[in-house]
Amino acid sequence: MKESPYWNPRHETMPRDQIEALQLRKLKNLVGWAEAKVPWQAKRLKAAGVSPDSIKSLKDLRRIPMMTRDEWMQAQLERPPYGPLLAAPEEAAIRYHLTSGTTGRIPLQVLDSMKDWEWIAEMWCYGFWGFGVRPADVVFFAFSYGTFVGFWGAHYASEKIGCLVLPGGNMTTEARVKQIMTMKATVVCSTPTYALRMAQEAKTMGVDLAAGPVKRLILSGEPAGSIPATKRLIQDEWGAKAADTAGMTEVGTIMIFECANQPGGTHIIEDHYIEEVVDPETGEPVGYGELGERLITSFGRGFIPVLRYRTRDLVVRVPANSCSCGRTFDLYEGGIQGRVDDMKLVRGTNVYPRAVESIVREFKEIDEFRIHLYTVQGRQDEIEVLVEIPSNDGAECDRICAALAKGLAEAHEGLRFGVQKVESGSLPRFELKAKRLQDDRIVIGTAGERRVTA
Amino acid sequence: MKNTMGVELSSSERTLVECYQSLVRLLKESQELAPFERRNALKAVAALWQVVNGLDLDPGNLYDIGA
C-alpha cells in the first residue's frame, strides 16, 4: 500500500462543504459540553442566547461572545490557580503548563488529561507527517523541557510516529551541535533564533552543518519561520528544508503547519479548529487575502473549552488551492504576520511590556526604566531592562538589579533578562503615552518589526 | 458501521472502533483491574480516542474514567 502524504487522509482532503459540516457538528458538541460543565462559559453563552440547538450553521458561531486573554487572566485571579474554566476535576489532569501572563507575575496556567495530552501530540503529527517526517527519522529537540509547553507535544508526536527522539534539554549549544552530528539527527526542532544560534556555533566549532545529516528543521515559537529572508538563511546554513508551525498554550498545541510543498504559508488544521479572521477593531469578518486578527475555537482540549478566543495574532487567510499539496485546509499566507497588541516574542517566550512594568514597579528604588530588545551578532535576540536607580550605593544597586532579573525570569518561563543600571536622567520621560520599549532587533521577529541593517 | 458523516467504515476501522468501545466499557464497569491493567488500558484508550475522533464518531470526553 502506498504511504499517504497526509496524517489523516480523509479529513485533510475533504471537500469544503464536508469540512464545514464536520465543524458545525463539533461546534454544537463543544457548546453543549461547555454549557454543561463550565458554569462560567454557560453564563456567557446564556447571556448571548446561545445553546447547542440554536446553532444551525457556522454563521451562528458569530453569536458566541469572543473570549480575551485578559478575561482568562482575570478569571484566574478571582479563583486561583486555574479560574472557573475547567470542565473536569483537577484530579483528572496529568499535565500542567503555563505561559507568561499579560500583567505581573501571574502566568496563564492550564491542565490536560491523558486524552487531551495525546491529542496535543496528535496535532503535531499533522505537521510532522505533512512535512515529511517518517519513522526512520532521528529527531533532535533543542528545547528546555520545562513548564512552557513549547515542543513537548512535538516530542510525543515524534515518538508516536516512530522516530528516534533525542531530547536535547539542559545542554550547551556546543553539546547540541555535537549530538546532532554524532547521532546523525535528520530533523531538528527549535525556534528560528536558536536554529541560527546553533549554525553560528557550528561554524565556530568548524562543523559544516550543510554537509551534515539534517534534512528538515521544524520551527516554532517565533514568526520568523515564515519570514522569507530568515527562512532562507536558516535553510542555507543548515542545508535543510525548514517548516514553520505555530501554537499557543491556550490550546496546548499547534494550529497551523507548513507542508512539504512549502507554499509560503501554513495550513490550518481545520478538522480540529475553527479559525476566523476578523477586523481587530470591529470584530467583523474579513475576506480571503485581507489582514485581520485570528480567533480560535478548539475542539481538542475538553478540559478547558476554548470558544472564539482572541489570539491578537495578525494573519492573511488564503484558500486551500493556494497550495498544490492536495489538502483542502486553508492557509495563512506567511504564517503569523504580526500582533494586534504590543506583545513581543523573545526566543519563543511571550513578553508583554505591561507585565514587565508591573514587576519593575515592585522596586520602589527604580525611578525610570526602558525595555531594550536587540540582536547579538546578527542572530540571537536578547532582552534587557535599563534602570535608573538614584542611590550611589553600588552593592544595593547590584542587589536590586539581581532581584529584578530574577523576578522577570521567574515570570517569563526562565527567559534570561539583562538588567543594567544607567545614569540617572539618561532615559526619556513621558508625559502622555509612555513608550518604554525599544526594539532594535534585526531580521528575527514579525515582518513589521524587522530592521534589516545594510 | 457508518460515521456521523455517513461514511461506511472499513473492516479495519471498525475493529479499531470496537477495540476502543470495549476498553471504555471495561474501564467503566470493572472494579477489579490491577493498577498495571487499568493504567495501561487508560493509555490505550487515550490513544484510540484519537482514532475514533479522527473517524468522526464523536467520542466525547473521557474524564469520568480518568483519561
Contacts between the chains, C-beta under 8 A, distances in Angstrom:
chain1	res1	chain2	res2	distance
A	8	B	54	5.1
A	10	B	7	7.6
A	10	B	54	8.0
A	11	B	54	6.8
A	18	B	5	6.5
A	21	B	5	6.9
A	22	B	5	6.6
A	22	B	56	6.6
A	25	B	4	6.1
A	25	B	58	7.2
A	26	B	58	7.9
A	29	B	58	6.2
A	29	B	60	7.6
A	33	B	60	7.9
A	33	B	61	6.9
A	87	B	61	7.6
A	87	B	63	7.6
A	88	B	61	7.3
A	88	B	63	3.7
A	89	B	63	7.3
A	92	B	63	4.4
A	92	B	66	6.4
A	113	B	46	7.9
A	113	B	62	7.3
A	113	B	63	5.7
A	113	B	66	8.0
A	113	B	67	6.3
A	114	B	42	6.0
A	114	B	43	6.8
A	114	B	46	4.3
A	114	B	62	7.8
A	114	B	66	7.3
A	114	B	67	4.5
A	115	B	45	7.5
A	115	B	46	4.4
A	115	B	49	5.0
A	115	B	61	7.2
A	115	B	62	5.0
A	115	B	63	8.0
A	115	B	67	4.6
A	117	B	46	7.4
A	118	B	46	4.3
A	118	B	47	5.6
A	118	B	49	6.9
A	118	B	50	5.9
A	119	B	49	7.7
A	119	B	50	6.3
A	119	B	53	7.8
A	122	B	50	4.8
A	122	B	54	8.0
A	271	B	54	7.9
A	302	B	61	4.1
A	302	B	63	7.1
A	303	B	63	7.4
